Amino acid sequence: MRPTPILCAAALAAALATPAAAQQCGGDFAQWRAGVRAEAEAAGVGRRGLDALAQARLDQRVIDFDRGQRVFTQTFNEFAGRMINDYRLTNGAANLRRYADTFARAESEFGVPGPVITAFWALETDFGAVQGDFSTLNALTTLAHDCRRPEIFRPQLVALLKLIDRGVVPAGVEGAWAGEIGQMQMLPSDYIEKGVDGDGDGRIDLKASKPDAILTAANKIRALGWRAGEPWMDEIRVPADLPWAETGRVNAKPRAQWAALGVTLRDGSPLPADDLPAGVVLPMGHKGPAFLVYPNYDVYLEWNESLIYTLTAAQLARRFAGAPRFDRQNPEPGLAPETMKQLQTKLKARGHDVGGVDGILGVKTREAVRREQLRLGFPADGWPTPALLANL
């Protein structure tokens, strides 16, 4: 399950200040639901979908899950070490063999390799075994009514009503707390727009049909910008004198330039001296694991905004493709969630946008850390340490 962007509080407040937008979220539930019904009717939802909406309820558990995504406070070594396990590696390899023809079709039609799809399949639902037990209707109703991210979830609620109305899914369909459905955890709009009938039975069933789920995932990954025939990530070795301020996914250089700076593949062999854009990612600083990521890695971030999740998914895909276990290296100790909040508070006081004091090392916090490391003369690798906190 993936985190989604938080709407700027000021922008949301401004939007809700106008009468036309007043019922987009919050307030009286019956009145709000009447507004959703009118929107769904205008979008072509018929009686079956509208009747389902009439039965929708708010679920406090969904809000609790939304506010408590503590998995993202783990380090890369912790999260990847737990998620890339023997069960997933063994079953992933078996599924790649069992559905070889379907994966071949996925790569032929959509350009997406089987290991990439299988990694998402493994992490999202353990190959369909754990698809979630939340009422999708109630989950999306709750998140659309909640004023944290209604602009994301209200359209998904209407899309779900379309699926119910068309008989694609039942009104009682269950899935993840954030409204995703099926073996690859697709949102309703993806179900509608990217769904593929992989088994040829004349319908798209992303919960029960593995071929449907595999090919739909391939279609979505291609739509997110996948470049056929190109790599997504390599594990690398970095020299001690690498200009750390030039690292980071967004600081892409041709591979030839990284090679000239002394970066090699993990086994010491040289990088290809070509122009493929690549960025050096150091999830746990310059003494921890090191990866070179390519344009295809951005697709992972479109799937899920968490750096830790996406690096894990990309590494798991490499394992399915035959790569060895990544080297954990010997990173400097990081910060616990409560200490991370102290760091974020200090960074915020210095004028940095950390995206909220939540104890999570997100993109904005990493960038703020990088700037302070540069100011203090530390290696600018974006990894917060007790030493950095002490110097602030």
C-alpha positions in Angstrom: 0.0 0.0 0.0 1.3 3.2 -1.0 1.3 6.7 0.7 -0.3 9.5 -1.3 0.5 13.2 -1.4 -1.0 15.5 1.3 -2.9 18.4 -0.1 -1.4 21.7 1.1 -3.4 22.8 4.1 -3.6 26.4 2.9 -4.8 25.4 -0.5 -7.4 23.1 1.0 -8.7 25.7 3.3 -9.0 28.2 0.5 -10.9 25.6 -1.6 -13.3 24.8 1.2 -14.0 28.4 1.8 -16.1 28.7 -1.3 -19.7 27.4 -1.2 -19.3 25.3 -4.4 -16.5 23.3 -2.7 -18.0 23.2 0.8 -19.3 19.6 0.4 -16.2 18.2 -1.2 -15.2 16.7 2.2 -16.2 16.7 5.9 -19.4 18.1 7.4 -22.7 16.3 7.6 -22.2 12.8 6.2 -25.7 12.5 4.6 -25.4 15.9 2.9 -21.9 15.0 1.7 -23.0 11.6 0.4 -25.9 13.3 -1.5 -23.2 15.4 -3.3 -21.3 12.3 -4.2 -24.5 10.7 -5.5 -25.2 13.7 -7.7 -21.6 13.6 -9.0 -21.8 9.8 -9.7 -25.2 10.2 -11.5 -23.6 12.9 -13.7 -20.7 10.4 -14.4 -23.2 7.8 -15.7 -23.5 5.6 -12.6 -26.8 3.8 -12.6 -29.1 2.2 -10.0 -26.9 -0.6 -8.8 -24.0 1.8 -8.1 -26.2 4.4 -6.4 -27.8 1.8 -4.2 -24.4 0.7 -3.1 -23.5 4.3 -2.2 -26.6 4.5 -0.1 -25.2 1.6 2.1 -21.7 3.1 2.5 -20.5 3.9 5.9 -17.5 5.7 7.5 -14.9 3.4 9.1 -12.7 4.8 11.8 -10.2 2.0 11.3 -9.3 3.4 7.9 -8.5 6.8 9.4 -6.4 5.1 12.1 -4.4 3.2 9.4 -4.0 6.4 7.3 -2.6 8.3 10.2 -0.3 5.5 11.5 1.8 4.3 8.6 4.8 3.5 10.8 6.3 1.1 8.4 7.9 4.1 6.7 10.0 4.9 9.8 12.1 1.8 9.1 15.6 2.0 7.5 16.2 0.5 4.1 18.3 -2.4 5.6 15.4 -3.1 8.1 12.6 -2.9 5.6 14.3 -4.7 2.7 15.8 -7.3 5.0 12.3 -8.1 6.2 10.4 -7.9 2.9 13.0 -9.7 0.7 12.6 -13.1 2.4 12.9 -16.8 1.4 9.1 -17.1 1.1 8.9 -14.4 -1.5 12.0 -15.4 -3.4 10.9 -19.0 -3.6 7.3 -18.3 -4.5 8.2 -15.5 -6.9 10.6 -17.8 -8.8 7.8 -20.5 -8.9 5.3 -18.1 -10.3 7.6 -16.8 -12.9 7.9 -20.4 -14.2 4.2 -21.2 -13.7 3.0 -18.1 -15.6 5.9 -17.9 -18.0 3.6 -17.5 -21.1 1.7 -14.7 -19.4 4.9 -12.9 -18.4 6.2 -13.3 -21.9 3.1 -11.7 -23.2 3.5 -8.9 -20.7 7.0 -8.1 -22.0 6.0 -8.5 -25.6 2.9 -6.3 -25.4 3.9 -3.8 -22.7 7.7 -4.0 -22.5 7.8 -4.8 -18.8 9.9 -7.8 -17.6 8.4 -10.5 -15.5 10.7 -9.9 -12.5 9.5 -6.3 -12.2 5.8 -7.3 -12.1 6.5 -10.2 -9.8 8.3 -7.9 -7.3 5.2 -5.7 -7.0 3.0 -8.8 -6.8 5.1 -10.2 -3.9 5.2 -7.0 -1.9 1.6 -5.9 -2.4 -0.3 -9.1 -1.6 2.2 -12.1 -1.3 1.0 -13.2 -4.8 -2.6 -12.7 -4.0 -2.7 -14.4 -0.6 -3.2 -11.2 1.4 -5.5 -8.8 -0.5 -7.0 -7.0 2.5 -10.2 -7.3 4.4 -11.5 -3.8 4.4 -14.8 -2.9 2.6 -13.5 -1.0 -0.4 -16.7 1.0 -0.6 -16.4 2.1 3.1 -12.7 2.7 2.8 -13.0 5.0 -0.2 -16.1 6.7 1.3 -14.1 7.4 4.5 -11.0 8.7 2.8 -13.1 10.8 0.4 -15.1 12.3 3.3 -12.0 13.0 5.3 -10.5 16.4 4.5 -6.8 15.2 4.3 -6.8 14.1 0.7 -10.3 14.3 -0.8 -9.0 15.3 -4.2 -7.4 11.9 -4.5 -10.1 9.6 -3.1 -13.4 11.2 -4.2 -12.7 10.4 -7.9 -11.7 6.8 -6.8 -15.0 6.5 -5.0 -17.0 7.4 -8.1 -14.8 5.0 -10.2 -15.7 2.2 -7.7 -19.4 3.0 -8.1 -19.0 2.6 -11.8 -17.3 -0.8 -11.3 -20.1 -1.9 -9.0 -22.8 -0.6 -11.4 -21.3 -2.5 -14.3 -21.1 -5.7 -12.3 -17.3 -5.9 -12.5 -17.0 -6.1 -8.7 -19.7 -6.7 -6.1 -20.7 -3.9 -3.7 -19.1 -5.9 -0.9 -15.7 -6.2 -2.6 -12.8 -6.1 -0.1 -9.3 -4.9 -0.4 -6.7 -2.7 1.3 -7.5 0.2 3.7 -6.7 2.8 1.1 -9.1 1.4 -1.5 -6.9 -0.7 -3.6 -8.3 -4.0 -5.0 -6.9 -7.3 -6.1 -3.6 -9.1 -6.4 -1.7 -6.1 -7.5 -3.6 -3.6 -5.4 -5.1 -1.4 -8.1 -7.3 1.6 -7.4 -10.7 1.6 -9.1 -9.6 4.1 -11.8 -6.7 1.7 -12.8 -9.2 -1.2 -12.8 -11.3 0.7 -15.4 -8.6 2.3 -17.5 -5.8 -0.3 -17.4 -7.6 -3.6 -16.9 -6.7 -6.4 -19.2 -8.5 -9.7 -19.7 -5.4 -12.0 -19.5 -7.1 -15.3 -19.3 -9.6 -14.7 -22.2 -12.8 -15.4 -20.2 -14.4 -12.2 -21.4 -14.1 -10.3 -18.0 -11.5 -8.7 -15.9 -11.1 -10.1 -12.5 -8.1 -8.6 -10.6 -8.8 -10.6 -7.4 -9.0 -14.2 -8.7 -7.4 -14.2 -12.1 -3.6 -14.2 -12.0 -3.2 -13.6 -15.8 -5.6 -10.6 -15.5 -3.7 -9.2 -12.6 -0.3 -9.7 -14.3 -1.2 -8.1 -17.6 -3.1 -5.2 -15.9 0.0 -4.5 -13.8 2.1 -4.5 -16.9 -0.3 -2.1 -18.7 -0.2 0.2 -15.7 3.6 0.1 -15.4 4.0 1.0 -19.1 1.5 3.8 -18.7 3.7 5.2 -15.8 6.6 5.6 -18.3 8.4 2.3 -18.4 11.2 2.2 -21.0 11.4 -1.2 -22.6 14.8 -2.9 -22.7 16.4 -0.5 -20.1 17.6 -1.4 -16.6 16.0 0.1 -13.5 18.8 -0.2 -10.9 22.3 -1.5 -10.3 24.1 -2.1 -7.0 27.4 -0.2 -7.0 30.6 0.6 -5.2 31.4 4.3 -4.6 34.9 5.8 -3.9 35.5 7.5 -0.6 36.1 10.9 -2.3 32.9 10.9 -4.4 31.4 14.4 -4.5 28.5 13.5 -2.2 26.5 16.7 -3.0 26.1 15.4 -6.5 24.4 12.2 -5.4 20.7 11.7 -5.2 18.1 10.4 -7.7 17.4 13.8 -9.1 21.1 14.6 -9.8 21.3 12.4 -12.8 24.5 12.1 -14.9 25.4 9.9 -17.8 26.8 6.6 -16.6 30.0 7.5 -18.3 30.5 10.4 -15.9 29.9 8.3 -12.8 32.4 5.8 -14.2 34.9 8.7 -14.6 34.3 9.6 -10.9 35.3 6.1 -9.8 31.9 4.4 -9.4 31.9 0.8 -10.4 29.4 -2.1 -10.3 29.3 -4.1 -7.1 31.8 -6.7 -8.3 34.3 -4.0 -9.3 33.6 -4.2 -13.0 33.3 -0.9 -14.8 30.0 0.8 -15.6 29.0 0.9 -19.2 30.5 4.1 -20.6 27.2 5.4 -22.2 24.8 8.3 -21.9 22.1 6.5 -20.0 21.0 9.0 -17.2 21.7 7.7 -13.7 21.6 8.9 -10.2 23.5 7.6 -7.1 21.1 6.7 -4.3 22.4 6.2 -0.8 19.4 5.3 1.4 21.6 5.0 4.5 24.3 7.5 3.7 27.7 7.2 2.1 28.7 4.2 4.3 25.6 2.2 3.6 24.2 0.4 0.5 24.7 2.2 -2.8 22.6 2.0 -5.9 22.6 3.5 -9.4 19.1 4.2 -10.5 17.9 4.9 -14.0 14.8 6.5 -15.6 12.8 3.3 -15.1 13.3 3.6 -11.4 11.0 6.7 -11.5 8.2 4.4 -12.5 8.6 2.7 -9.1 8.2 6.1 -7.4 5.0 6.7 -9.5 3.7 3.4 -8.1 4.7 4.3 -4.5 6.3 7.5 -3.2 8.3 5.9 -0.5 12.0 5.7 -1.3 12.4 2.7 1.0 9.5 0.7 -0.5 10.6 1.5 -4.1 14.3 0.6 -3.5 13.1 -2.7 -1.9 10.8 -3.4 -4.9 13.6 -2.6 -7.3 16.1 -4.8 -5.5 13.5 -7.7 -5.2 13.0 -7.5 -9.0 16.8 -7.7 -9.4 16.8 -10.8 -7.2 14.1 -12.4 -9.4 16.3 -11.5 -12.4 19.3 -13.3 -10.9 21.2 -10.7 -8.9 22.7 -11.6 -5.5 21.5 -10.3 -2.1 22.5 -6.6 -1.7 25.5 -5.7 0.5 24.2 -4.0 3.7 27.6 -2.3 4.2 28.3 -0.6 7.5 26.2 2.6 7.7 26.4 5.1 10.4 23.7 4.8 13.1 20.6 6.8 12.1 17.8 8.4 14.2 14.9 6.7 15.9 11.4 8.1 15.0 11.2 10.4 18.1 14.7 11.6 17.6 13.9 12.2 13.9 11.1 14.5 15.0 13.6 16.5 17.1 15.7 16.8 14.0 12.7 17.8 11.8 11.8 20.4 14.4 15.3 21.9 14.3 15.3 21.9 10.5 12.0 23.5 10.4 13.2 26.2 12.8 16.0 26.9 10.4 13.5 27.5 7.6 13.6 24.1 5.8 10.4 22.5 4.5 10.5 19.0 5.9 6.9 18.1 4.9 5.7 17.8 8.5 7.3 16.7 11.8 6.3 13.0 11.6 9.5 11.1 12.4 9.6 9.8 8.8 12.7 10.4 6.6 10.9 11.5 3.5 12.2 13.3 0.4 11.9 16.8 1.9 13.6 15.9 5.1 16.5 14.2 3.2 16.9 17.4 1.1 16.9 19.6 4.2 19.5 17.3 5.8 21.6 17.5 2.7 21.6 21.3 2.8 22.6 21.4 6.5 25.3 18.8 5.8 26.8 21.1 3.2 26.6 24.1 5.5 28.4 22.2 8.3 31.0 20.5 6.1 29.6 17.0 6.5 29.3 14.5 3.6 26.1 15.7 1.9 24.5 12.3 1.6 21.1 13.1 3.0 21.4 10.6 5.9 20.7 12.1 9.3 22.9 11.0 12.2 23.2 11.8 15.9 26.3 13.9 15.0 24.3 16.1 12.6 21.5 16.5 15.2 24.1 17.5 17.8 25.6 20.1 15.5 22.2 21.7 14.9 
